[in-house]
């Protein structure tokens, strides 16, 4: 029986592929991205060499993760930050709730963090009685609509201006407008007050730098700087795979992240945070907590075949080129990480059998692997997930069919018999094609099986040879 996650995916994917307005909106947005991305790639002396160098940095970091994580933790702790090692999401959420409770926090401002989305941190904090406000514009919009982010980098890319205006009108009481500038000002007006009221700010981190003990945050709006600097407590939740060895590595990774993710030469704001406010400093939080989250990442780390999936810098480039994502949309995946990278890592993070369908939602065109700035072998990992799922829990019908196929292929007389049988059954199949009687209906609902040829290639060749 299909899992509830598969049923959700199929239902949502069917609905969104029929929604031509939605598909056009996504594809128009991405067509502009392709132009900007290619222009920025051309500024590199050698983009492919840059990809190789970036992959080498992440290879070094991931394969010596224990060493670099300890170095990072020791250095940031020495400047007053409190480091908590969380084995799983519940542990991380409990720690953050406990920090908020002890500090008497009432309002929390949260900048964009996919790691926080992964463990449903916002919902946990709200359930615990705290007011949580997303400060990233896209995240703020989808929070008002009670939706998850649509895309790793562009959370609200699926919405039109009219839909954003309608959301602001209903939730904030603002007048209707289709002007992007006016919509941004409406959000800014609502958020400025929250920054001043919040006792705690929560952020993620794009990178954790081992040799300096700093987290690096990239953004385009400045909201992360306000979220981390104005409240008296800053909590950074960081997946352990975000570690990099040296601060010099950012000289390559930051422009590559901006180019691959948004077609920019560099993001507008790049911030390095190395601890709470130090004596003599005029701003910054009084307390800083860094939560280093495992949440099944070490399980992926021991998989030598797919370990390079931990190289991901969350640029979203693979989503932008994926033909499946562009048609079924981000929400259809039903998980935090969408597109090819999500289809690779979600089965590791949340269970292979429950999420194996994501690895089958692929054309295997290889565009994701080709565009990845750190050269993750994404489309082969999708195949490996399919293989692993079949080995772990083989489907009886599939196993029977493939064994029968193998038996026929090993016996030439049976193989020769298969061709005339195919010609006999082909007309009958055309009558039941796509109905519940059709054993191939999952394929034939959207494709035609070619009619059986009157003669096989061998039969034609044999006749010509005789004549």
C-alpha positions as CSV (number, residue, x, y, z in Angstrom):
1,X,0.0,0.0,0.0
2,X,1.3,3.5,-0.9
3,X,2.6,5.6,1.9
4,X,0.7,8.8,2.9
5,X,3.7,10.8,1.6
6,X,3.5,9.1,-1.8
7,X,-0.3,9.7,-1.9
8,X,0.3,13.4,-1.1
9,X,2.9,13.8,-3.7
10,X,0.8,12.2,-6.4
11,X,-2.3,14.2,-5.6
12,X,-0.4,17.5,-5.4
13,X,1.7,16.8,-8.5
14,X,-1.4,16.1,-10.5
15,X,-3.1,19.3,-9.4
16,X,-0.1,21.5,-10.0
17,X,0.8,20.1,-13.4
18,X,-2.7,21.0,-14.6
19,X,-2.4,24.6,-13.2
20,X,-0.9,26.3,-16.2
21,X,-0.9,29.7,-14.5
22,X,1.3,28.3,-11.7
23,X,3.7,26.6,-14.1
24,X,4.1,29.7,-16.3
25,X,4.8,31.8,-13.2
26,X,7.6,29.4,-12.1
27,X,9.1,29.0,-15.6
28,X,9.1,32.8,-16.3
29,X,10.9,33.4,-13.0
30,X,13.5,30.8,-13.7
31,X,14.0,32.0,-17.3
32,X,15.3,35.3,-15.9
33,X,17.4,33.4,-13.4
34,X,19.2,31.4,-16.2
35,X,20.2,34.6,-18.0
36,X,21.6,36.2,-14.8
37,X,23.3,33.0,-13.7
38,X,25.1,32.5,-17.1
39,X,26.2,36.2,-17.1
40,X,27.8,35.7,-13.6
41,X,29.4,32.4,-14.5
42,X,31.1,34.1,-17.4
43,X,32.9,36.4,-14.9
44,X,34.8,33.5,-13.5
45,X,38.1,32.8,-15.2
46,X,37.2,29.1,-15.3
47,X,33.8,28.1,-13.8
48,X,34.5,24.4,-14.1
49,X,37.9,24.8,-12.3
50,X,36.0,26.8,-9.6
51,X,33.5,23.9,-9.2
52,X,36.4,21.4,-8.7
53,X,38.0,23.7,-6.1
54,X,34.8,24.2,-4.2
55,X,34.1,20.4,-4.3
56,X,37.6,19.8,-2.9
57,X,37.0,22.3,0.0
58,X,33.8,20.4,0.9
59,X,35.4,17.0,0.5
60,X,38.1,18.0,3.0
61,X,35.6,19.4,5.4
62,X,33.2,16.5,5.3
63,X,35.8,13.8,5.4
64,X,37.5,15.4,8.5
65,X,34.3,16.7,10.0
66,X,35.1,15.5,13.5
67,X,38.3,17.5,13.6
68,X,36.9,20.7,12.1
69,X,33.7,20.7,14.2
70,X,35.7,20.4,17.5
71,X,38.0,23.2,16.3
72,X,35.0,25.4,15.5
73,X,33.3,24.7,18.8
74,X,36.4,25.4,20.8
75,X,37.1,28.7,19.1
76,X,33.6,30.1,19.3
77,X,33.2,28.9,22.9
78,X,36.4,30.7,23.8
79,X,34.6,34.0,22.9
80,X,31.6,33.3,25.1
81,X,29.2,31.4,22.9
82,X,27.5,28.3,24.3
83,X,27.7,25.3,22.0
84,X,25.1,22.5,22.2
85,X,25.5,19.2,20.2
86,X,22.0,17.9,19.2
87,X,21.7,14.3,18.0
88,X,18.3,14.9,16.6
89,X,15.6,17.6,16.0
90,X,13.7,17.0,19.3
91,X,16.9,17.5,21.3
92,X,17.6,20.8,19.4
93,X,14.1,22.1,19.8
94,X,14.0,21.2,23.6
95,X,17.3,23.0,24.1
96,X,16.1,26.2,22.4
97,X,12.7,26.2,24.2
98,X,14.6,25.8,27.5
99,X,16.9,28.8,26.7
100,X,13.8,30.9,25.9
101,X,12.0,29.8,29.0
102,X,14.9,30.6,31.3
103,X,15.4,34.0,29.8
104,X,11.7,35.0,30.0
105,X,11.4,35.3,26.2
106,X,8.0,36.3,24.8
107,X,8.7,37.3,21.2
108,X,11.2,35.6,18.8
109,X,12.3,36.9,15.4
110,X,13.6,34.2,13.1
111,X,15.7,34.7,10.0
112,X,15.8,32.2,7.2
113,X,17.0,28.8,8.3
114,X,16.3,25.6,6.3
115,X,17.7,23.6,9.2
116,X,15.1,25.1,11.5
117,X,12.4,24.2,8.9
118,X,13.8,20.7,8.9
119,X,13.1,20.2,12.6
120,X,9.9,22.3,12.5
121,X,11.4,24.7,15.1
122,X,8.9,27.5,14.4
123,X,5.9,25.3,15.1
124,X,7.5,23.8,18.3
125,X,8.2,27.3,19.6
126,X,4.6,28.5,18.8
127,X,3.2,25.4,20.5
128,X,5.3,26.3,23.6
129,X,3.6,29.7,23.7
130,X,6.1,32.0,22.0
131,X,5.3,34.5,19.4
132,X,7.6,33.6,16.4
133,X,7.9,36.0,13.4
134,X,9.8,35.2,10.2
135,X,11.9,38.1,9.1
136,X,12.9,37.1,5.6
137,X,10.3,38.6,3.2
138,X,9.5,35.4,1.4
139,X,9.3,33.4,4.7
140,X,7.2,36.1,6.2
141,X,4.7,35.9,3.4
142,X,4.4,32.1,3.5
143,X,4.1,32.2,7.3
144,X,1.1,34.6,7.0
145,X,-0.4,32.1,4.6
146,X,0.4,29.1,6.9
147,X,2.4,27.5,4.1
148,X,5.9,25.9,4.1
149,X,8.6,27.5,2.0
150,X,8.2,26.6,-1.7
151,X,11.9,26.7,-2.6
152,X,15.2,26.5,-0.7
153,X,16.2,30.1,-1.8
154,X,12.9,31.7,-3.0
155,X,10.3,30.7,-0.4
156,X,7.4,32.5,-2.1
157,X,8.3,32.3,-5.8
158,X,5.0,30.5,-6.5
159,X,2.9,33.5,-5.6
160,X,1.8,36.3,-7.8
161,X,1.8,40.0,-6.7
162,X,-2.0,39.8,-6.4
163,X,-1.8,36.9,-4.1
164,X,0.8,38.6,-1.9
165,X,-1.3,41.8,-1.8
166,X,-4.4,39.8,-0.9
167,X,-2.4,38.1,1.9
168,X,-1.2,41.4,3.3
169,X,-4.7,42.9,3.1
170,X,-6.3,40.0,5.0
171,X,-3.5,39.5,7.6
172,X,-2.1,43.0,8.0
173,X,-5.0,45.3,6.9
174,X,-2.9,47.0,4.2
175,X,-4.6,48.5,1.1
176,X,-4.4,46.4,-2.1
177,X,-1.4,47.1,-4.3
178,X,0.5,45.4,-7.1
179,X,3.7,47.4,-6.6
180,X,6.6,45.3,-5.4
181,X,8.1,48.3,-3.7
182,X,4.9,49.1,-1.8
183,X,4.5,45.4,-0.8
184,X,8.0,45.4,0.6
185,X,7.3,48.6,2.6
186,X,4.2,47.0,4.1
187,X,6.3,44.0,5.3
188,X,9.1,46.3,6.5
189,X,6.6,48.3,8.6
190,X,5.2,45.2,10.2
191,X,8.7,43.7,10.9
192,X,10.5,46.8,12.3
193,X,8.5,46.8,15.4
194,X,9.1,43.1,16.0
195,X,12.9,43.5,15.8
196,X,12.7,46.0,18.7
197,X,10.3,43.8,20.7
198,X,12.0,40.4,20.3
199,X,14.1,39.1,23.1
200,X,15.5,36.2,21.0
201,X,16.7,36.1,17.5
202,X,17.2,32.7,15.6
203,X,19.3,32.3,12.5
204,X,20.8,29.5,10.5
205,X,24.3,29.6,9.0
206,X,25.5,29.1,5.4
207,X,28.9,28.1,6.7
208,X,30.7,27.4,10.0
209,X,34.3,28.4,9.7
210,X,36.6,26.1,11.8
211,X,39.9,28.1,12.0
212,X,38.2,31.3,13.2
213,X,35.2,29.9,15.0
214,X,32.7,32.0,13.2
215,X,29.4,31.4,11.4
216,X,28.9,33.0,8.0
217,X,25.4,34.2,6.9
218,X,24.6,35.4,3.4
219,X,21.4,37.3,2.6
220,X,19.9,40.1,0.4
221,X,17.6,41.9,2.8
222,X,19.6,42.7,6.0
223,X,16.9,41.0,8.1
224,X,19.4,38.4,9.4
225,X,21.7,41.1,10.7
226,X,18.8,42.7,12.5
227,X,17.6,39.3,13.8
228,X,21.0,38.4,15.2
229,X,22.1,41.8,16.5
230,X,19.1,43.5,18.1
231,X,17.6,40.8,20.4
232,X,19.6,40.1,23.6
233,X,19.8,36.4,22.8
234,X,21.0,34.9,19.5
235,X,20.5,31.2,18.7
236,X,22.2,29.8,15.6
237,X,21.0,26.4,14.5
238,X,23.7,24.8,12.2
239,X,23.7,21.5,10.4
240,X,27.1,19.8,11.1
241,X,27.7,19.5,7.3
242,X,28.0,23.4,7.1
243,X,31.6,23.2,8.4
244,X,34.5,24.5,6.3
245,X,38.2,24.4,7.2
246,X,39.4,28.0,6.7
247,X,38.0,31.5,6.3
248,X,39.9,31.8,3.0
249,X,37.5,29.2,1.6
250,X,34.7,31.8,1.7
251,X,36.6,33.8,-1.0
252,X,35.4,31.1,-3.4
253,X,32.3,29.7,-1.8
254,X,30.5,33.0,-1.3
255,X,30.6,34.2,-4.9
256,X,29.8,30.6,-6.1
257,X,26.8,30.4,-3.8
258,X,25.5,33.8,-5.0
259,X,26.1,32.9,-8.7
260,X,24.5,29.4,-8.6
261,X,21.7,30.4,-6.2
262,X,20.5,33.7,-7.5
263,X,22.6,34.8,-10.5
264,X,24.4,37.4,-8.4
265,X,28.1,38.3,-8.3
266,X,27.8,38.3,-4.5
267,X,24.9,38.6,-2.0
268,X,24.1,42.0,-0.6
269,X,25.0,41.1,3.0
270,X,27.7,38.7,4.1
271,X,28.1,38.6,7.8
272,X,30.6,36.8,10.1
273,X,29.5,36.2,13.7
274,X,32.0,34.9,16.2
275,X,30.2,35.1,19.5
276,X,28.1,37.4,21.8
277,X,28.9,41.0,22.4
278,X,32.5,41.5,23.7
279,X,33.6,44.0,26.2
280,X,33.9,47.4,24.6
281,X,31.6,46.5,21.7
282,X,28.5,48.6,21.1
283,X,26.1,46.1,19.6
284,X,25.4,42.4,19.3
285,X,23.5,40.0,21.6
286,X,24.3,39.5,25.2
287,X,24.1,35.7,24.8
288,X,24.9,33.5,21.8
289,X,24.0,29.8,21.5
290,X,25.1,27.6,18.6
291,X,23.2,24.4,18.1
292,X,25.1,21.9,16.0
293,X,22.6,19.5,14.6
294,X,23.2,15.9,13.4
295,X,19.7,14.6,12.7
296,X,20.9,11.6,10.7
297,X,23.7,13.4,8.9
298,X,26.3,11.1,10.4
299,X,24.2,8.2,9.0
300,X,24.8,9.7,5.5
301,X,28.4,10.4,6.4
302,X,29.2,6.7,6.7
303,X,27.7,6.0,3.3
304,X,30.8,6.3,1.1
305,X,28.7,6.1,-2.0
306,X,26.5,9.1,-1.3
307,X,28.6,11.0,1.3
308,X,29.1,13.8,-1.2
309,X,25.4,14.8,-0.7
310,X,26.7,16.5,2.5
311,X,28.7,18.9,0.3
312,X,25.5,20.7,-0.5
313,X,25.7,24.5,0.1
314,X,21.9,25.0,-0.2
315,X,22.1,27.2,-3.3
316,X,19.0,25.7,-4.9
317,X,20.6,25.6,-8.3
318,X,19.5,21.9,-8.9
319,X,15.9,22.9,-8.2
320,X,16.1,25.7,-10.8
321,X,17.1,23.4,-13.6
322,X,15.0,20.3,-12.7
323,X,12.1,19.6,-15.1
324,X,10.2,17.8,-12.4
325,X,10.4,20.7,-9.9
326,X,9.3,23.2,-12.6
327,X,6.2,21.2,-13.2
328,X,5.1,19.7,-9.9
329,X,6.2,22.6,-7.7
330,X,8.0,22.8,-4.4
331,X,5.1,21.9,-2.1
332,X,4.4,18.6,-3.8
333,X,7.6,17.1,-2.3
334,X,6.0,17.4,1.2
335,X,9.4,17.8,2.8
336,X,11.8,20.6,3.7
337,X,14.3,20.1,0.9
338,X,12.7,20.0,-2.5
339,X,14.0,19.1,-6.0
340,X,16.9,16.7,-6.7
341,X,18.9,17.4,-3.5
342,X,15.8,16.9,-1.4
343,X,15.0,13.6,-3.3
344,X,18.6,12.4,-2.5
345,X,18.9,13.4,1.2
346,X,15.3,13.1,2.5
347,X,15.3,9.3,2.3
348,X,18.4,9.4,4.5
349,X,17.1,12.0,6.9
350,X,13.5,10.6,7.2
351,X,13.5,7.0,6.1
352,X,14.1,5.3,2.8
353,X,10.9,3.3,2.5
354,X,8.6,6.2,3.3
355,X,10.3,8.6,0.9
356,X,11.7,6.4,-1.9
357,X,9.1,7.8,-4.3
358,X,11.0,11.1,-4.4
359,X,14.0,9.4,-6.1
360,X,11.6,8.1,-8.8
361,X,10.3,11.6,-9.4
362,X,13.1,12.3,-11.8
363,X,13.8,12.3,-15.5
364,X,17.5,11.4,-14.8
365,X,18.5,14.0,-17.4
366,X,21.6,14.9,-15.3
367,X,20.9,18.7,-15.4
368,X,21.1,18.8,-11.5
369,X,24.6,17.2,-11.5
370,X,25.8,19.4,-14.3
371,X,24.7,22.7,-12.5
372,X,25.7,21.8,-8.9
373,X,28.5,24.2,-7.9
374,X,30.1,21.6,-5.6
375,X,29.7,18.7,-8.2
376,X,27.4,16.4,-6.2
377,X,26.6,13.3,-8.3
378,X,22.9,13.9,-7.9
379,X,21.3,11.9,-10.7
380,X,23.3,8.8,-9.9
381,X,22.4,9.1,-6.2
382,X,18.7,9.1,-7.3
383,X,19.4,5.8,-9.0
384,X,21.3,4.5,-6.0
385,X,18.3,5.3,-3.7
386,X,16.0,3.4,-6.0
387,X,18.3,0.4,-6.0
388,X,18.7,0.5,-2.2
389,X,15.0,0.8,-1.7
390,X,14.4,-2.2,-3.9
391,X,17.0,-4.3,-2.1
392,X,15.8,-3.3,1.3
393,X,12.2,-4.2,0.6
394,X,11.7,-5.7,-2.8
395,X,8.2,-5.6,-4.3
396,X,6.9,-9.1,-4.9
397,X,5.3,-8.4,-8.3
398,X,8.4,-6.6,-9.6
399,X,10.7,-9.3,-8.4
400,X,8.5,-12.0,-10.1
401,X,8.4,-10.0,-13.4
402,X,12.2,-9.4,-13.5
403,X,13.0,-13.0,-12.6
404,X,10.6,-14.1,-15.4
405,X,12.3,-11.6,-17.8
406,X,15.7,-12.9,-16.8
407,X,14.7,-16.5,-17.4
408,X,13.3,-15.7,-20.9
409,X,16.4,-13.8,-21.8
410,X,18.7,-16.7,-20.9
411,X,16.8,-19.2,-23.1
412,X,16.8,-18.3,-26.8
413,X,13.9,-20.5,-27.7
414,X,11.6,-18.7,-25.2
415,X,13.0,-15.4,-26.5
416,X,12.1,-16.3,-30.1
417,X,8.6,-17.2,-28.9
418,X,8.1,-13.9,-27.2
419,X,8.0,-11.9,-30.4
420,X,4.9,-13.6,-32.0
421,X,3.2,-13.5,-28.5
422,X,3.8,-9.8,-28.4
423,X,2.1,-9.4,-31.8
424,X,-0.9,-11.4,-30.7
425,X,-1.4,-9.5,-27.4
426,X,-0.7,-6.0,-28.8
427,X,-4.2,-5.4,-30.3
428,X,-5.8,-6.6,-27.1
429,X,-3.7,-4.3,-25.0
430,X,-4.7,-1.3,-27.1
431,X,-8.3,-1.9,-26.1
432,X,-7.7,-1.9,-22.4
433,X,-4.9,0.8,-22.4
434,X,-5.1,3.1,-19.5
435,X,-8.0,1.2,-17.7
436,X,-7.7,-0.6,-14.4
437,X,-7.2,-3.9,-16.4
438,X,-4.0,-2.5,-18.0
439,X,-1.0,-3.9,-16.2
440,X,1.1,-1.0,-17.6
441,X,-1.4,1.8,-16.8
442,X,1.0,3.8,-14.8
443,X,3.0,4.2,-18.0
444,X,0.2,4.3,-20.6
445,X,-1.9,7.0,-18.8
446,X,0.4,9.6,-20.3
447,X,2.3,7.6,-23.0
448,X,1.6,5.3,-25.9
449,X,3.2,1.9,-26.2
450,X,4.3,1.4,-29.8
451,X,2.4,-1.3,-31.7
452,X,4.3,-4.6,-32.2
453,X,6.0,-4.7,-35.6
454,X,4.7,-7.4,-38.0
455,X,8.3,-8.8,-38.2
456,X,11.3,-8.7,-36.0
457,X,14.7,-7.4,-37.2
458,X,16.0,-11.0,-37.2
459,X,13.1,-12.3,-39.3
460,X,13.6,-9.5,-41.9
461,X,17.3,-10.2,-42.0
462,X,16.8,-13.9,-42.4
463,X,14.4,-13.5,-45.3
464,X,16.7,-11.1,-47.1
465,X,19.6,-13.4,-46.6
466,X,17.6,-16.3,-48.1
467,X,16.6,-14.3,-51.2
